[in-house]
């Protein structure tokens, strides 16, 4: 509290004391009237209150004195450790590498175990596909023909591997022998009590559990190290309790060592405390005993160094299959360089510090430059010292790379397209007037507005004004978790994922960071910021003007984390201009080019940056996904009769089908998709739906649908797959398809890899949609069974009234519609049609209801054999959907049993 504030409070107390004294005097003075006395009291109180409030407001508006911390991390290497070349996966066979998939198998202790989830998330951050199995379940299929499905097997608790039953143990060991696959294991204690031992005679190994340790160093001469740079010593107590390893067998190579904690008293074993690194905390089993290489760690991923050890273990044991490049590209955007409240903006010394830090970083990060984002409308809007800082920035403008915002830092989605472009033009003129060479191919929208969800006018204006080709956002798919953020390309603009570093516009002083400077140091030294760069080949950080003035936390953070990476890793730190960063990103991750649209209404941050005139009321609540020739059009027409169910607008090209999730329509974006549906008059009482029969067998569709419509109901129709294949063939003949006209059905379904391409394509369109179980499993990866409804096509054809009754229950649609009043069997067509009047029915178009010649016996026999295994899988899968096995499938299963016997 300031001296002025204390003085003001004292003055107020003294005034009130005087008021009390005056009151006593007045009580003896009959000549002083009561009203006059009250006026005097009020005046005195008012004066004191004004003085008090002014002093408080003045105190709250004053900014604390800046005290920028100085980066203090220095490499303190073990004098016994010499520099050595990076070896990593060099010893492993490249030929074996080709025989295994880019995937890991994780054996977890339970479905939601904390350690298992941490391992899974870490693997996901490295973009390693992981199959998680609980230790009590049957192991998945490990090999597929001549290739292994997993490059590494990881045990959350290595004791689970040692305790496996003979059958599963033999399966894993044989797989590891056949494909040269290694095991990574975290050795957990049997309980959390006192120190204990487990001795494994056949492995010549003893585990000692529940030790508290301190300090940590790595074996300098191991061939395992690739990312990890041995030689440093981590000082201080280690988290949690540890397992250490004891063995004299030559198969074991110690990887890491620690000391017994000085605060730990060992009563049970009589351990003698000393200052040597005698406790082995990580070990490499070279496989001399059982032929299986293993890397064992005495604690989980809660210790930051184990993240690096696991990365190197994955690389080494998978012959380099599961490894990232050693290159780490870093980009730092200084956002809102002129935008900030008076009192926290940059001053001349801050600009000089920015320049000096950039020079130091350029010695460690090849090609590094700060990117400054500017809104010209806020130039010279601080106090005198801060305005000098603005001018100093312009004096040194050629030292930085500049990119544009809106002129007044507006959020584009709140304005019409004309204003968005006008604002950009004003910012462009400001740059021209002040001779700023703007890097126009890169731009960032304020508050992430228009990046995701995409605001099309922003993209249009970016291109027309600046020629923007790349931008970045932390909002895609959403802010957290960070390892799920990916890039995408839309309208020719590359959108790169941006990471957070804990420094925001309000992080002005060390005390503003969570945990203070100690918390920031923890994030840098093995924590969130370090892990982000460790696991992400390309890291784009956005910091703000206020992070470079005041305590200059952004400068402290960048210098410190670069020095820490230099001390502990072999990573090569690089930087590129944003456009080249975009090209490099999609060179590394070409699969990210396609966007994955998510529902803005499911996430408050997305909803807040979505234009006010947008609404989720025009997104469907359920989808008919096919497959083709199973009665999808009939079901579509029956549902459209319901007063509370509304379909999409029809298309000139695809009629009643939108075909959004399976075609290039997807790249037209959310606005295009929503425009395909009418605005419901009663959103809460109307169900929107679409039918696109090609969705069912398309591999990418379930993922896309689940991202945008996670709560949508999915309707699938199934019929005898052989009958469906024949129907598709005849459908193609009716449309005069040349291939169908030139080949018999038997020739089509028996075509092979040597057949002409068009014949192979027709064969696939006939046969593949009928692999119902295979496709349903893919949908079940993204939707629970209670969101998927199976309709049997034969029942829809023969008893549609009952089918529609159950479907209405599944959809929870109101009011209930009695379809017996709206559907009537048409003997000419041979199926049910809509009732228009007592004497007239409305049936489907001319292409529906054809009578075909019977399928040939040879083709029928071939298809029965082709679909037999798939049909058996379908019969097992239907139990998940609480639906009966259709008659055709029962017949197929009986025949399969007879053939087997």
N, C-alpha and C positions, 0 to 999 in steps of 0.2 A: 504493500500500500504506500502511495507516494506521501511526501511531507505535506503537500497541499491538501490532500484528502484528509490526513489526520488532523491538520489544523482546522479544516472546515467542520469536522465532526466535533472537535473541542469547542469551536465557536458556537455551534448550535446548542450544545449542552449549556454553555455559559449564558446564552440568550434566554433559554428556557428557565434557567435558575433566576435570572433577573426578572422575568415575567412573574415568577412565583413571589419574589420579594415585593414587586410593585403591587400585586394583588393584596398582600398583607397590609401595605401602607394605605392602599385605597379603602380597605375595610375600616380604617380608622378615620378616613377623610371623607366626611359626609358631603363636602362641596364637589367632589368628583363624581359625575353621574355614571351609572352603570353602563349605558350605551357607549359613552366615550372610552370607558375602560376596555370594553370588548373590542372596539375598533383598534385600540392600541395593541392588544394581545394578538389580534389577527395579522396586523401589519408586521409585527416582530416575527411571528411564525412564518409568514410568507417569505420574508427576506431570507431567513435562515434556510428554508426549504429550497429556494431557488439556488442559493449558493451551494448547497449540498448536492442537488441534482446536477448542476453544471460541472461540479468537480468529478462526480461519478461518471457522467457521460464522457467527459474529457479523458478520464482515466481509461475507460473501456475502449475508446477510439485510438488510443496510443498503441503502436505496435511494439512488441518486446524487442529489445536490442539484439541484433543478429550476432551469432557466434558460430561461423562456419566451421564444422569439424575438418580436420586434416586427415587425408587417407594415411593409414598407418600400417597396412599389411605389407610385410616384406618376406621374401622367401628365406626360410631358415632351414637349410638342408642338412641332413645327417652327414657329417664329414666322412663317414665310412662308405657313403653311396656315391658311386661314380656315374657320370652321364653314360647312357647306353642307347643304342638305336632302338626304334620301335619295332617289335617283332610281332606281337599279337597272334593272328591266326596263321602265321607263316609256316608252322610245322605241320599243319593239317592238310590232308589230301584234297586237291581241287576236284578230282574225279568223284570222290565220295560226296562232295558238296552238291553235285548235280542230282544225287539220288534222294535228297530230302527236300521237303517243302519249307516255305518261309512261314513256319508256324511252330508254336510251342505248346506242349501239353502241361498243364498245371494241375497237380493233384492237391486239392484243398482239404483242410480238416473238416469243414462244414460249408454249407451253401453260402452263408454270409459271414464267414470268419473274417476278422479284421485283417489278419496277416495275409490271407489269401486275396482279399480285395486290394490290398496295397500292392501286392505283386502284380495282379491283373492290370491295375491302373498304370503301374510303371511300364509294363510291357506295351500297353496301349499307347502310352506317350512316346514310345519308340517306334510306333506303327508296326508292331509285331502282332500278327493274328494269334490269338490264344484260345485254346479249347480247355475249359475248366471242368474237371470231374471231381466229385466228392470221393474220399478214400473208401467209403463203404459201398460204393456202386461198382458195377462191372466195368472194366476198362473198355474204352472205345476201340474200334478197329484201328490198329496202329500202322498197318501197311496197306497200300493199294497197288496190286499187281507187283511191279518191280521197283516201286518208289516208296519211300517212307513218308508218312503223313505229318511227322513232327521232327523238327531239327534238334530239339532239346526237350528233355523231360525235367520238370521242376517240382520238387516236393516242398510244400509249405512247412512240413515237419518231416525231416529225413527219417525219423524213427518210424513213420508210417511205411516207408519203403522197406525198412528192416523187418517190420512186423507183418508184411503182406503174406497172404496164404500162398501155398506152393504154386497153385495154378497161375495166379496173377503175377507172382514173382518170376516164374519161368517165362511168361509172355513178355514181360518188360525186358528181362535179361537177354532173351533171344533177339528181340527187336534191336536192342542196343548193340549186340554183337553183329547182327546181319548188316546194319546200316552205319555202324561206327558212331552211334549217337551217345552223347554224354548226359550226365545227370547233375543238376544243381540242387543242393539240399540245404535248408536252414534247420540247424539242430536245436530243437527246443527242449527244455528240461521237462521231465515227467510231471513236475509240480513246481510251485513257486516257494517251496520251503527252503530248508538248509541245503548246503552243498552236498552233492552226492555223486556217485560214479556209476558208469555203465561200461562194462568191459566186453568186447566182441572178439573172442579168440580167433575165429576164422578170418577176421580182418586185421588182426594185430593192432587193434585200436581201442583206446579208452576215452570216453567222454567224461569230462568233469563239469557238472552243472552248477548254476546259480552263483557265479562269482561276480563281484563288483570290481570293475577295472578302471584304469585311467591311462591316458596317453596311448598312442597308437602309431605304429610305423609298419611299412611294407617291405617285404623282401625285395631287394633291388635287382637281383639277377634272374627273376623268373621270366619265362617266355610268355606267360599269360598276359602281361601288361601291354595294353595298346592305347586306350584312352588314359589310363591311370599313369601318372608319373611318380615312381617311387623315389624316396629320398627325403621327403618332408616328414616331420613328426607332428602329429596332432596332439596338442597339449590339453590336459584337463580331464575331468571325469567323463566316462562313457555312459550313454543312456542305458537304462534297463539293467537286467542281469544277463550274464554271458555263459556260454558253454565254451570250454577250451579243449584242445585235442592233445593227446599223449600217444606217441608211437615212435618206435625205432626202425620200422620197416622202410626199405628204400623206395617203396612205391609212393610214399607220402612226401610231398614237398610243401614245407610251411610257406604260407603266403603273407601272413600278417602276425604281428606280435603286440602284446600289451603288458602292462604291469598290474599287479594287484593294487587295488585302491588303498590309499593310506588310511581311509576311514573305515576299511573293512577288516573286521576281526574274525579270523577263521578258528572256530572252537573245535569243529569236528575232525579236521584233518591235521591240525597243528602246522599249517602253512607258516613259513618264515617270510616276513616281509623284507623285500630287498628292492633295490632301485634298478634292477635289470629287466629287460624285455624277455621274460622267460615263458610267458603264456601265449600259446599259439591260438589265434582267434579265427584263422581261415586257413584251409589246407587244400592242396591239389592232390588227389589220388590218381596216379598215372595209369592205373588199371593193370598193374602187374599181377594182382591176386585173382581177379575175376574177369579181366579183359574189358572192363567198363570204366572209362575216365569219369571222374566226379570232382566237383568243387564244392566243398562244404564250408558253411559260414556259421559262426557261433552266436549270431544275433540276426534279427530281421532287418528290414529296410528302414527302421527308425534311425539307424546310424547312417549319416549321409555318405560316408565313404563306401558303404556297401552297395550303393547305387552304381558307383563306378566299377567296383569289383564284379558285380553281376553283369554289367555291360560287357566287360572284357571276358567274363566267363561265357556269355552267350556267343560272342564272336569266336572264341577259341574252340569251344566244344561243337559249334555248328560249321566248322571249316570256313568261317567268314560269312555264312549265309545270313545270320542274324546280327548284322552290324550296321552302324551308321558310318558315313564318311567322317573323317576327322576335321573337316572344314566346318567352321561355324561362322555364318554371316550375320553381322549385327548392324542394325540401322536404328538410329536415334532421331526421332522427330521432336523438335521443340515447338510445342503447339502454342498458338495465340501469342506470338512474340510481342505484340503491342497491346494485348487485351489483358487488363488486370486492374484491380482496385488500387486506388491511391494508397501508398504506404507499403505495398508488397511487391512493387514492380522492380525491374532491374535498374541499377545505377551504373555509372561509368566503371567503378571497380569490378562490378559483376560482369560486365562485358569483357573487361580485360582478363578476368579469371576464366571466362568461357573460351577465349582465344588461347590462353596458355594451356588449359586442359586439353583442348583439341590437338594442340601441337604434341603434347605428351602421349595422347591416345594414338596419334598417327604413327608413333614409333612402335606400338604394340599391335595395332589393328590396321592391317594393310588397306589403304584406300579410304580411311575413315574421314567423314565430315559430318557436322551437325546439319540437319535439315530444318530450316526455320519456316514455320507456317504463319502467314501474316494476314491480318484484316486491316487495310489501310485506314479505315474510318476511325481507328483508335490511336493513330499516331499522335504523339505529343498530348496525351490525355492524362498524364500523371502530374506530380508536383515538379518543382524546378529541377531537383536532382534526378528524378526519374526521366524527365524530358531530355536531360543531358545524356542519360543512358540510351534513349531512343536514337538520338543523333549519333552517338558513338557506334551503335549497331550499323547505321547507314555508312558511317565513315569506313567501316570494315566489312561492308556488304559482300565484297568479292571473296571473302574468306569462307563464306558459308554457301549452302545450297538452299534456295528459297522456293517454297511452294505456296499456292494461293488457297485462301478460304473465301467466304463471302465478304463483301466490303465492310458490313457492319456485324459480322459474326452471327448472322441470322441462321435459323434452322430452315433449310430449303423446303421441307415438306409442309411448312406452314404458309407457303406462298405459291402463287400461280406461276406457270412456266416463264411468262414475260418478265416478272419481277426477279426470278432467280437468275436469268440471263443478264438483266440490267445490273444487278448487284455484282456479278462477276466482271462485267465490263468496267464498272467503277474501280474495282480492285486492280484490274489490268492497267487502267489509266494511272492509278496511283503508282504502280511499279514503273511505268514509263516516265512519269514526272520525276521520280527519284532515282532513276537509272539503276533499278534493281533487275538483274538478269534472272528471270523466273524460270525454274525448271517446270515448264508447263505440262509435261507428260505425266506429272504426279499431282494429285490433289487429295485432300481429306475433307469430309463433310463435318461441320461442327456438330457436336453431340452425336456423331455417327449417323446423322440424319440422312436418309436416302441411300445408305450403303446396304444395309439389310434391316428391315425389308426394303427392297429396291424401290426407289422413287424415280420413275422413268424420266421426268423432266430434268432431274439433276444430271443424269447420264447424258442426256441430249445436250444440255448447256455446257457440261464439261468438255464434250467433244467439239462443239461449235466455237467456244471461246478460247479454250486452252489447248485442244488436241490431246486431252487426257487419255492415257492408255493403262494407267495403273493407279490403284488406291489401296487403302488398308482399313481393316475394322476388327475390333475385338468381339463384335456382336454376332458372329456367324460360326456355327449355328446359334450359339448364345454365349453369354459371358463366361459361365462356368460349366463344366471343368475346363481348364485351359487346354488340356491335351486333346480335347475334341474339336478345337478350332481348326478349320481347314480353309483353304482358299477356293475360289471359283472364278469363272469367267462369264460375264454377262454383257451383251451388246458390244463385244470387242474390248471391254475394260477388264483387266485382271484385278481381282480383289484378293489381297494378301491377308493372312491372319496376323493380327497384332496381339502382343502379349502385355499383361499388366506387370508393373514392378512395385506396386504399393505406393507410388508417388502420384498424387492427384493434385488438383488445383488448390485444395485446402492444406496440402502437406507443405507448409512454409518453413516451419522450424522443426528441429529434431524431436521436440516433445509432441509434435503433431503426428508423427509416425507411430503406428501401433507398437507399443513396447519401447518407444523412444529410440535413441541411437543404438542401444543394446539390441533392440528388436531388428533394426535395419542391418546391423552387423550380422545377426543370426541369419537373416535372409540372404545376405551376400556370401557368408562363409558356410556353404553347404545347404542353405535353405532354399526358399522359393525362387529367388532370382537366379542363383547358381544352377538349380535343377532345371530351370527353364532353358538356359543356354546349353546345359549338358545334353538334354534330350531333344532339342529342337535345332536342326541344322540352320534354320533361318529365324532369327528373332528380331521383330520390329517392336521397339519400345516407343511409346509416346509419353513424353514428359511435358511440363508446362512452364510458361514464363516464370511463375512464382517459385518453381523448383530451382531456378538458376540465380535468383536474387536471394536476399535474406540469408538462410543457412546453406544455400547452394547444395541442397541434398542430392540433386541429380548428378552434379559433378562428382561429389563424394562417392555416390553409388557406382557410377561408371568406372572411375579409376580403381576403386576397391575391387570390384568384381573381376575386372580384367587382370589385375595383379594376382588375385586368388586363383583364377583359372591358369595363369602362367605358372604359379607355384605347384599346382596339384595335377595338372592335366597336360597331355600332349596335343591338345586341340590347336588348330591353326585358326586364328581370329582374322576375319576378313570383312570388308564392307564394299558394297557396290552402289552405284546410283539406283534409284527406285525402279526404273524400267528394267535394268539388267537384273535386279533382284527378282522382279516378276518372271522374267524368262528363266532364271535359274530355279525358281521355286517350281514351276510347272515342268521343268526338265527333271527335277527330283521326284515330283509327284504328278505325273500326267493324268492319273486317275481322278485328280481333284478338279479337273477342268469343268466338269458338269456341275451345275449348282444343285443343291438339295433344298428345295423350298420348305420352310416350316411355317406353322400357323402363327402369325403375329399376335393373335388374341390369347395365345397360351403363355405369354411371357410379358410381364408388365413393362419391361424396358423396351421390348419391340413394339408393344402397343403404343407407348408414349412417343415413338418416333415414326409412327405410321400416320399418313395424312388423315385429318379429321373426317373427311368424307368417305373413308373406307370403312367397310363393315364385314364381319365374318358371317353375317346372315346369308351371304351368297355362296357359302361353301356347303357341299353335300353332306348329309348325315349317313348315307349308305351308298354302296356301289355294287352293281352286278358285274362281276369280273370275267365271266365266261365259264368254260371255253366255247369256241364257236361250234355251231351246229348241235347244240344241246338244248335249244329252246329258249335262249336268252331274249330273243325278240318277242316271243309270246309272253314271257314273264314281264318284260318291259311294258307291253301294251296293257296287261292286266293291272299292273301297279298304277299305271297312269290314269286308270278309271277312278281311283280313290280320290275323294275331294281334298284330303289332307296330304296327298303325296304329289309332288311336282317334279318333273324331269327337266333336263337342260334344254336350251334352245337347239333346234336341229341345224345341221350343217349341210351345205350344198354338196360337199364332197363325201362326207361320211355319214350322212343322214342323221339318225338318232344318236350316233356315237360321237363323243368328244375326242377320244384317243389322245388324251393329254399326257398321261404318265408314261406312254410307250413310244412316243414319236417326237419329232422336232417341235411339236406344239409346246412341249415342256419348257423350251428355252424362251418362249414368249412371255413367261413369267406369271406371277400371281394375278395381276390385273386382267390378263387375257383369260385365265381360267375362270375367275369370278364373273367376268362379263358373259360367260357362256351359260349362266343361270339367271333366271328372272329374280327380281326382288320380291320375296314373299310378302303378301299383305299382312299375314299373321306369323311372324318368324317363330314364335314359341309353339305354334300349333301346326306348322307346316314342315314336312320332311322333304328336303331336296335330295335327288339321287341322279346318278348317271349309270349308263350301261355301255361298257366297252369290252367286247368279248375277247379281245387279244391281250387283256391285262393278265389273265390267269397264268399263262406259261412264260411270260416275260420275266427274266431274272431280276431286272432292276426295279420293276414296278412295285413289289411289296415294300421295299425300302422307301421309295418315293412317297407312296400312299401313306405309310406310317408316319413319315416326317411331317406331312401337311395335315393329315386327318387321323391322328392317333386314336381317336375314339369312334371312328366310323365303323359301321357294321358292314361286313363283307359277305356277299351272297355268291355261292359257287354252285353250278349245276353239273351233275355227273350222269353219264349214261354208259351203256356198254361201249368200251373204247373202240372195239372193232367196228361196231355199227356207226359210231361217230366218224371214224376214219373213212368208211365207205360213203357216208353222207357228204363229207367234205370233197371227196373225189368227184361225186356226181354233181355237186354244186359247181365245181370248176368246169365240168363238161357243159353244164347249162349255160355258163358264161363264156363258152367257146375258148377256154384256155388251150393253147396249142399243145402243151405237154400232155394234158389230160386227154385231149382228143387223139393223140398219137400213140398212147400206151394204155394197155389194159390195167385194171386195178391190181391184178396180181403182179404185173411187171413193175408197177409203182412201189408196192409195199416190199418187194424183194430186191429192190435196187441196192447197190453196194457202193463202196467208196470209189470204184472204178467207173461208175455210171456217169453219164453227162451231168453237168452241174444243175441244169434246170430240172432234170428228173430227180436228183438228190434233194433239191429244194422242195419239190412237190411231195416227196416221200416224208420229209420232215414235217411239213404242214399237215399231212395226214396222220402221222403216228405220234409225234411228240406231245401234242396237247392231251392225249389220252393217258399219259404217265401221271395219273392223278395224285398218287401218294407223293411222288417226287416234288411236284409243284406245291401241294398242300403243306409239306414240311417247310418249304421256303416261306410261305405265308405265316406259318406258325412261329417262325423266327421273329416276327414283328407284331403279330396279333395273338392275343389269348384265344383259346377255343370258343369261349362264350361270346366272342365278337364275330365268329364265322358261322354261317348257316349253310348247310348242305341241302340242296333241292335235288331230288331224283327226277330226272327228265321224264321217265316213263309215267311216274305219278302225276307230273304236271300235265302231261298229255291226256292221261286217262281219268284223272280225278283232280282237276285244277281247283275246284271249290275247297277241298280239304287242304290242299297245299297252301292256298291263299289264307286260309284260316290260321294255320300255324305260323305263316310268315308275318301276319299282322301282330301276332303275339310276340314274335322275336323282335319286331321293330318298335313295339310299344306305341303303335299308331292309334289315334282316336279321331273320330268315332269308329267303332267297329263296323265294317262293311260286310253285309251278307252277299257274297258273290253268287249265290244260287239265283239271285234275281238279275244278275248282270252277265252271266255266261251260259251259253247253250251249245250243245253238241251239234255240229254241222255234218250230216252224213256224206255230203259231197266232198268236203275237204278232208273229212276223217279226223277232225279234232274240234275242240271247243272254240267258240268265237264269241265276241262281245254282242250283247243284245242291244239293238237299236230300237226296235218296236216288236210288237207281238208277232209280226210276220217277216221281220228282216233282221239279219245278223250282219255284223261287221267283222270280216275275217282279215287275216294278214294278206300281204301282197301276193302277186302271182308266183314269186320265187319260193313261196312257202307251201308245204303240203304236197310236194311232188311224189309220185309213185315210181320207185325205181325197180329195175329187174333184180332178182335175188343175187346176192354175192356168190361168187364161185366157191366151190368146196375147198379148192387148193388155197385160195387166199384166206378163207375163213380158218382153215387149219393152221396156216402160218401165223395168223394174228393171235389165235388162242395161245400158241406157244410163245410168241413175242411178249404178250401182256400177262402171262400167268404169274410170274414173280411179282410184278407190279400190282396186280389185282390182289394178291395175298397180302402185300404190304398195305393196300388200301383198306382191306377188311379189318386189319388191326387198328388202323388209324381212325376209322369211323367211330370207334368206341370213345374217342376223345370228344366227339361232337354230339354225343347223346342222340345218335340217329341210327335207324335200323339198317341192316345190310339189305340192299335191293335184291330182287329176285334174280336178276341176271348174274349178280356177283355170287349169290348162293350156288347157282348152277355151276359157275366156273370153279368154285372152291371144291364142290363135290367131285367134279371131274379130275381136279388136281390130286385129290386124295386117292381116287381110284387108280390113277396113273402111278402114283407113288407106291401103292400096295401091289 
